[in-house]
Amino acid sequence: MRTGKSARASAPASIGNLAVGFDVLGLAFDAARDQVIARPSETPGVQLGRVSGLVDSLPGEVEHNCALAAARAVLDAAGAGFGVVLDVDKGVPLSAGMGGSAASAVAAAGAVNALLDTPFDLEPLLPLAMEGERVSADPPPWDNVMASLYGGLVLAARLDPPLIRPLPLPQGLSCLLWHPDRKVETQAARALLSDTVPLTTAVEHARNLAGFIAACHSGELELFASGLCDILIEPQRLPLLPELSALQEAALSAGALGCSFSGSGPSIFALMPDDRFDAVKAAMQVALNAADLTATAYTAPLVSQGLKVEVLP
């Protein structure tokens, strides 16, 4: 342990799946961050300290708290001879499809990791942060955690052992996210999904994903838009937000390249050329008003930074 030191870490919100990449693609979205301060303790294990931000209380049990579970995973993996107290400041809404549980897990793992004499690199830190996400959904999805940890757009090419790779994004694009005044639990959203799909759907989904990844490298916006389409998961989750179809129509009509659920929803993201941002936002606001749906708009740099860590005196 770094004697007498505490550590502060923050991790961004994220857009899971990015439409076509269910459990495979994740995009960091630095419109909001969770922050965790880890203070060393002589008492073994992990304890919850102050809670602030969007909530004023969180579960104090490790098995019910993403930050505590990730912190314990780091301590156990390191064989640390000390405990920690975590102060959590929630900036990412919970049950919003914005990676709120992943942000807490990544920030906690990063803060505790900074207290170790020999901290883990990002690659071995990922599965430890995943233990925090397991509190939210078991088995834990990778998309939000890896995006929040690494930043930018990331691809999970393999899970065991992890093979995570960054992807470029076409230049001149903006991202808009709307968070409706509703909540969707990740586990409940995953329970809606069928274990089987028609072969034709699987083939078309593979075509879209291949086209999207190719467009990330080529910068071809027509190809990017053609791939930014979820025919696999979105139709099964449409009952969570029936208004999605009208919002998609408004966004695409105004010049968006794609629009879909962020993660398991209910938040919705849209990607568009920079010069269409205002038009897309205005069109989606009209659609929200017509649906009598209240939502908060978030924007962030398309390439957002992931985990940030600072050792404190």
Long-range contacts (C-beta under 8 A, 24 or more apart in sequence): 1-40, 1-80, 1-81, 1-82, 1-115, 1-116, 1-117, 2-114, 2-115, 2-116, 2-117, 2-311, 4-313, 5-40, 5-115, 5-311, 5-312, 5-313, 6-37, 6-38, 6-39, 6-40, 6-115, 6-311, 6-312, 6-313, 7-37, 7-38, 7-110, 7-111, 7-112, 7-113, 7-114, 7-115, 7-309, 7-310, 7-311, 7-312, 8-35, 8-36, 8-37, 8-38, 8-111, 8-309, 8-310, 8-312, 9-35, 9-36, 9-38, 9-106, 9-107, 9-108, 9-109, 9-110, 9-111, 9-114, 9-307, 9-308, 9-309, 9-310, 10-34, 10-35, 10-36, 10-107, 10-307, 10-308, 11-102, 11-103, 11-104, 11-106, 11-107, 11-110, 11-148, 11-149, 11-306, 11-307, 11-308, 12-92, 12-99, 12-103, 12-148, 12-151, 12-300, 12-304, 12-305, 12-306, 13-91, 13-92, 13-98, 13-99, 13-100, 13-103, 13-148, 13-298, 13-300, 14-98, 14-99, 14-102, 14-103, 14-143, 14-144, 14-147, 14-148, 14-263, 15-98, 15-99, 15-147, 15-175, 15-177, 15-262, 15-263, 15-269, 16-97, 16-99, 16-141, 16-143, 16-144, 16-147, 16-262, 16-263, 16-264, 17-143, 17-230, 17-233, 17-260, 17-261, 17-262, 17-263, 18-153, 18-212, 18-228, 18-260, 18-269, 19-228, 19-229, 19-230, 19-234, 19-258, 19-260, 19-261, 20-205, 20-208, 20-209, 20-212, 20-227, 20-228, 20-229, 20-230, 21-143, 21-155, 21-209, 21-212, 22-143, 22-230, 22-232, 22-233, 23-141, 23-142, 23-143, 23-156, 24-142, 24-143, 24-155, 24-156, 24-209, 25-143, 25-153, 25-154, 25-155, 25-156, 25-167, 26-99, 26-142, 26-143, 26-144, 26-145, 26-146, 26-147, 26-148, 26-153, 26-154, 26-156, 27-147, 27-152, 27-153, 27-154, 27-175, 27-304, 28-147, 28-148, 28-150, 28-151, 28-152, 28-153, 28-154, 28-303, 28-304, 28-305, 28-306, 29-98, 29-99, 29-147, 29-175, 29-177, 29-262, 29-269, 29-298, 29-300, 29-304, 30-300, 30-301, 30-304, 30-305, 31-177, 31-298, 31-299, 31-300, 32-91, 32-92, 32-93, 32-98, 32-103, 32-298, 33-91, 33-92, 33-103, 33-107, 34-67, 34-88, 34-89, 34-90, 34-91, 34-92, 34-100, 34-103, 34-104, 34-106, 34-107, 35-88, 35-89, 35-91, 35-107, 36-67, 36-86, 36-87, 36-88, 36-89, 36-104, 36-107, 36-108, 36-110, 36-111, 37-86, 37-87, 37-111, 37-312, 38-71, 38-84, 38-85, 38-86, 38-108, 38-111, 38-112, 38-114, 38-115, 39-84, 39-85, 39-86, 39-87, 40-82, 40-83, 40-84, 40-115, 41-82, 41-83, 41-84, 41-85, 42-82, 42-83, 43-83, 44-82, 44-83, 45-72, 45-75, 45-83, 46-71, 46-72, 46-75, 46-83, 46-84, 46-85, 46-86, 47-83, 47-84, 47-85, 47-86, 48-85, 48-86, 48-88, 49-85, 49-86, 49-87, 49-88, 50-87, 50-88, 51-87, 51-88, 51-89, 51-90, 52-87, 52-88, 52-89, 52-90, 53-88, 53-89, 53-90, 53-91, 54-90, 54-91, 54-92, 54-93, 54-94, 55-90, 55-94, 58-88, 58-90, 63-135, 64-135, 65-135, 66-101, 66-102, 66-104, 66-105, 66-108, 66-132, 66-133, 66-135, 66-136, 67-104, 67-105, 67-107, 67-108, 67-132, 68-108, 68-132, 69-105, 69-131, 69-132, 69-134, 69-135, 70-104, 70-105, 70-106, 70-108, 70-109, 70-112, 70-128, 70-129, 70-131, 70-132, 70-133, 71-108, 71-109, 71-111, 71-112, 71-132, 72-131, 73-109, 73-128, 73-129, 73-131, 73-132, 74-109, 74-112, 74-113, 74-116, 74-120, 74-125, 74-128, 75-112, 77-120, 77-124, 77-128, 78-116, 78-118, 78-120, 80-115, 80-116, 82-115, 84-112, 84-115, 86-111, 86-112, 93-179, 94-183, 95-183, 95-184, 95-185, 95-186, 96-179, 96-183, 96-184, 96-266, 96-267, 97-179, 97-184, 97-261, 97-262, 97-263, 97-264, 97-265, 97-266, 97-267, 98-177, 98-179, 98-262, 98-263, 98-267, 98-298, 99-144, 99-145, 99-147, 99-148, 99-263, 101-132, 101-133, 101-135, 101-136, 101-144, 101-186, 102-129, 102-132, 102-133, 102-136, 102-144, 102-145, 102-147, 102-148, 103-144, 103-148, 104-132, 105-129, 105-130, 105-131, 105-132, 105-133, 105-135, 105-145, 106-132, 106-145, 106-148, 106-149, 106-306, 106-307, 107-307, 108-132, 110-149, 110-307, 110-308, 110-309, 111-309, 113-309, 114-309, 114-310, 114-311, 122-149, 122-150, 122-307, 123-162, 123-164, 125-149, 126-162, 126-164, 127-162, 136-186, 136-187, 137-186, 137-187, 137-190, 138-187, 141-186, 141-190, 143-263, 144-263, 147-306, 148-306, 148-307, 149-306, 149-307, 150-306, 150-307, 151-303, 151-304, 151-305, 151-306, 151-307, 152-303, 152-304, 152-306, 153-216, 153-303, 155-213, 167-213, 167-216, 167-217, 168-216, 168-217, 169-216, 169-302, 169-303, 170-215, 170-216, 170-219, 170-220, 170-221, 170-224, 171-219, 172-273, 172-274, 173-257, 173-271, 173-272, 173-273, 173-274, 173-302, 174-271, 174-272, 174-273, 174-274, 174-276, 174-277, 174-299, 174-302, 175-269, 175-270, 175-271, 175-299, 175-300, 175-302, 176-269, 176-270, 176-272, 176-277, 176-280, 176-281, 176-284, 176-297, 176-298, 176-299, 177-262, 177-267, 177-268, 177-269, 177-270, 177-297, 177-298, 177-299, 177-300, 178-247, 178-267, 178-268, 178-269, 178-284, 178-288, 178-295, 178-296, 178-297, 178-298, 179-266, 179-267, 179-295, 179-296, 179-297, 179-298, 180-241, 180-243, 180-266, 180-267, 180-268, 180-288, 180-293, 180-294, 180-295, 181-293, 181-294, 181-295, 181-296, 182-241, 182-266, 183-266, 184-240, 184-264, 184-265, 184-266, 186-263, 186-264, 189-237, 189-240, 189-264, 189-265, 190-264, 192-236, 192-237, 192-239, 192-240, 193-233, 193-236, 193-237, 194-236, 197-232, 201-231, 201-232, 202-232, 204-231, 205-231, 205-232, 221-257, 221-273, 224-257, 224-258, 225-257, 225-258, 228-257, 228-258, 228-260, 228-271, 229-258, 229-260, 230-260, 230-261, 233-261, 234-260, 234-261, 237-261, 237-264, 237-265, 240-264, 240-265, 240-266, 241-265, 241-266, 241-268, 243-287, 243-288, 243-291, 243-293, 244-268, 246-287, 246-290, 246-291, 247-284, 247-287, 247-288, 247-291, 249-287, 250-283, 250-284, 250-286, 250-287, 251-280, 251-283, 251-284, 253-283, 254-279, 254-280, 254-282, 254-283, 254-284, 255-279, 255-280, 256-280, 268-295
